[in-house]
Amino acid sequence: MSEPTSITSYREFWPFYLRQHTKPETRLWHIVGTGAASVLLVAALVTFSYELLFGALIAGYGPAWFAHFFVEKNRPATFRHPIWSLVSDYRMAGAWMTGSLGQELEKAGVAHSEPPLR
């Protein structure tokens, strides 16, 4: 799905973001990457390690971009909206952990019926 020409608020961006993640495999890659990046980021902050900080970037963006290019076959939203995309990665992971991702997907018009990322 292509991006609407004028997303001007995060409220408009969130449903677009979810529509860019229609396949459960894409969401899984994102959630795994977000989790790994978070662990590495905390470790980088605790140890003052630039290497771990770099690893956090790779762990976060690598799986997500892989999923967009090879699973979802679309362009990552982070290219045009990096901050909103980062916020949405955590929001999607949080919605998955609380069991509300299915409702969010439905509101955005994304068909879903598959576990484990409802």
C-alpha positions in Angstrom: 0.0 0.0 0.0 1.4 3.4 -0.9 1.6 6.2 1.6 -1.1 8.9 1.5 0.3 12.1 0.1 -0.2 14.1 3.2 0.1 12.5 6.6 0.2 15.5 8.9 -0.4 14.0 12.3 0.5 10.9 14.3 -3.3 10.2 14.6 -3.3 9.7 10.8 0.0 7.9 10.7 -0.9 5.1 13.1 -3.5 3.4 10.9 -1.2 3.8 7.9 1.6 2.2 9.9 -0.6 -0.8 10.7 -1.7 -1.1 7.1 2.0 -1.4 6.2 2.2 -4.4 8.5 -0.6 -6.6 7.2 1.3 -9.9 7.4 1.9 -11.6 10.7 5.5 -12.4 9.8 6.2 -8.7 9.3 4.8 -7.9 12.7 6.8 -10.8 14.2 10.1 -9.5 12.7 9.3 -6.0 14.0 8.5 -7.2 17.6 11.6 -9.4 17.7 13.8 -6.6 16.4 12.2 -4.0 18.8 12.8 -6.3 21.8 16.4 -7.1 20.8 17.1 -3.4 20.2 15.7 -2.5 23.5 17.8 -5.0 25.4 20.9 -3.8 23.6 20.1 -0.2 24.1 19.7 -0.7 27.9 23.0 -2.6 27.9 24.7 0.2 25.9 23.5 2.8 28.4 24.6 0.8 31.4 28.1 0.0 30.0 28.6 3.2 28.0 29.3 1.0 24.9 29.1 2.5 21.5 29.4 -1.0 20.0 26.2 -2.1 21.8 24.5 1.1 20.7 25.4 0.4 17.1 24.2 -3.2 17.7 20.8 -1.9 18.9 20.4 0.1 15.7 21.2 -3.0 13.6 19.0 -5.3 15.7 16.1 -2.9 15.5 16.2 -1.8 11.9 17.6 -5.0 10.3 14.8 -7.4 10.9 12.1 -4.7 10.3 13.6 -3.7 6.9 14.1 -7.3 6.0 10.4 -7.9 6.6 9.3 -4.9 4.6 11.5 -5.7 1.6 11.1 -9.5 1.5 7.9 -10.3 3.3 5.5 -7.4 3.1 7.2 -6.1 -0.2 6.7 -2.4 0.7 8.9 0.5 1.7 9.5 1.0 5.4 7.6 4.0 6.8 10.7 5.0 8.8 12.2 6.4 5.6 9.7 9.3 5.7 8.5 9.3 9.3 11.4 8.0 11.5 10.1 9.3 14.9 6.5 8.2 14.3 7.7 4.8 13.1 9.9 4.3 16.2 7.0 5.2 18.4 4.7 2.9 16.4 7.1 0.0 16.7 6.9 0.2 20.5 3.1 0.9 20.3 2.6 -2.2 18.1 4.8 -4.3 20.5 2.9 -3.0 23.5 -0.5 -3.7 21.8 0.7 -7.3 21.1 1.8 -7.8 24.7 -1.5 -6.6 26.1 -3.6 -8.5 23.6 -5.1 -5.4 22.0 -3.2 -5.6 18.6 -6.1 -7.4 17.0 -8.5 -4.5 17.8 -6.0 -2.0 16.5 -5.6 -3.9 13.3 -9.4 -4.1 12.9 -9.8 -0.3 13.4 -7.1 0.2 10.7 -8.9 -2.1 8.3 -6.2 -4.9 8.4 -7.6 -8.4 8.1 -6.2 -10.7 10.7 -7.1 -14.1 12.0 -3.8 -15.6 12.7 -2.0 -16.2 16.0 0.5 -15.5 17.5 0.4 -11.8 16.6 -3.3 -11.0 16.7 
